[in-house]
Amino acid sequence: MFWVLVPVRILNFMKPEQLITDDTFLAWYFQTDDACVSKWDKLIRDDLDLKAAADEAVVLLNLIHQQEYGQVSDRQIDQSMQRLRHRIGEWEKAQQPRPVFRMSYRRAWQLAACLILIGFGVFRAGQYNQPHHSYVADDKRTDIILADGTTVTLNKGAGIKVAGMEAGETADREVWLEGEAFFDVKHLTGHRKFIVHSGEVDVVVLGTRFNVKNGPQQTAVALESGRVELSVAGDKAGKLIMQPGELIEYSRQSGRLARSAINVKNYAAWQQGSIVFENADAAVLQQVLRERFNLNVDIGEGAGLGEFNGVFPADDPALLINALEKTYPGQVVRTEGGLKFVKAGQP
């Protein structure tokens, strides 16, 4: 006999089987409650472990929805139920005693969903329980070679969690990124995908070179070579295909994607400790100073600085600010915590 436990809200160690029995998570999945959608969007965005569990839960719910249950042997079901009992037992030990209650129709449906899905091997347990490894770049850029041969360069303060990289794996290789990183993905036989989860944006590749920046306001992906697919959580339009030399920026505020052509080598020059400006206008300078150096930059009315070019250290804004002041005398004004660009001749 199975008991249904009262679901625990907002726990970063929740498993997929717990998520699909949580009312608020189901409301997020079915998009039936705006408050739940906002809450789970934030939780998933801020917690890499919870994001991984939520991705698994979505796969399970999709399978239920599509009714693609297939044929499952009694032996598979028995093994899966034993594993599920063990999971519930381990989880229950970590909790304070919680009351059980009579199973409603909705709860019965949720439990039935669990039992159907464990026939596939307990929620793709082989993939979800793969070893996870974390890497963090504290105060300097860090180069990492993953077990599959992929090279990752982490910018200062960035971090990744990886799974499915070990030799002999058949599942997709997955990375959860916070901050900025450049990926040189190793192509493997069997066409195993390499997926970067960056906030609401997922980047799917087979073998390519690209830069991903997961910032507080937006996620930006720049493709140097190869071919990648982008998908955005909740976007029903499907996947977006990038071509080399393109930058795609996703705004969390507007939910929109913007595509532009760039020099990716210049864009990702931070790997060599540099920032490269090529015909940059005031808006580009504002963005770089804000994102790279955490400086507030205001652009005054009519403050057109023209095109700015140059190569500067990626870890020292002083040289860049001095160059701007000399290039645009009287138009770059230092303020508390940043700069202001003003119109020429303005006092």
HELIX and SHEET records of a PDB file:
HELIX    1   1 PRO A   16  LEU A   19  1                                   4    
HELIX    2   2 ASP A   23  PHE A   30  1                                   8    
HELIX    3   3 ASP A   34  ASP A   46  1                                  13    
HELIX    4   4 LEU A   48  GLN A   66  1                                  19    
HELIX    5   5 ASP A   74  LYS A   93  1                                  20    
HELIX    6   6 TYR A  105  ILE A  118  1                                  14    
HELIX    7   7 ALA A  125  TYR A  128  1                                   4    
HELIX    8   8 VAL A  264  TYR A  267  1                                   4    
HELIX    9   9 ALA A  269  GLN A  272  5                                   4    
HELIX   10  10 ALA A  282  PHE A  293  1                                  12    
HELIX   11  11 PRO A  317  THR A  327  1                                  11    
SHEET    1   A 5 HIS A 132  VAL A 136  0                                        
SHEET    2   A 5 GLY A 159  ALA A 163 -1                                        
SHEET    3   A 5 ARG A 173  ASP A 184 -1                                        
SHEET    4   A 5 THR A 151  LEU A 154 -1                                        
SHEET    5   A 5 THR A 142  ILE A 145 -1                                        
SHEET    1   B 7 HIS A 132  VAL A 136  0                                        
SHEET    2   B 7 GLY A 159  ALA A 163 -1                                        
SHEET    3   B 7 ARG A 173  ASP A 184 -1                                        
SHEET    4   B 7 PHE A 194  SER A 198  1                                        
SHEET    5   B 7 VAL A 201  VAL A 205 -1                                        
SHEET    6   B 7 VAL A 228  VAL A 232 -1                                        
SHEET    7   B 7 LEU A 240  MET A 242 -1                                        
SHEET    1   C 7 HIS A 132  VAL A 136  0                                        
SHEET    2   C 7 GLY A 159  ALA A 163 -1                                        
SHEET    3   C 7 ARG A 173  ASP A 184 -1                                        
SHEET    4   C 7 ARG A 209  ASN A 214 -1                                        
SHEET    5   C 7 GLN A 218  SER A 225 -1                                        
SHEET    6   C 7 GLU A 246  SER A 251 -1                                        
SHEET    7   C 7 LEU A 257  ALA A 261 -1                                        
SHEET    1   D 2 SER A 274  ALA A 280  0                                        
SHEET    2   D 2 PHE A 308  PRO A 313 -1                                        
SHEET    1   E 3 ASN A 296  ILE A 299  0                                        
SHEET    2   E 3 GLY A 338  PHE A 341  1                                        
SHEET    3   E 3 VAL A 332  THR A 335 -1                                        
END                                                                             
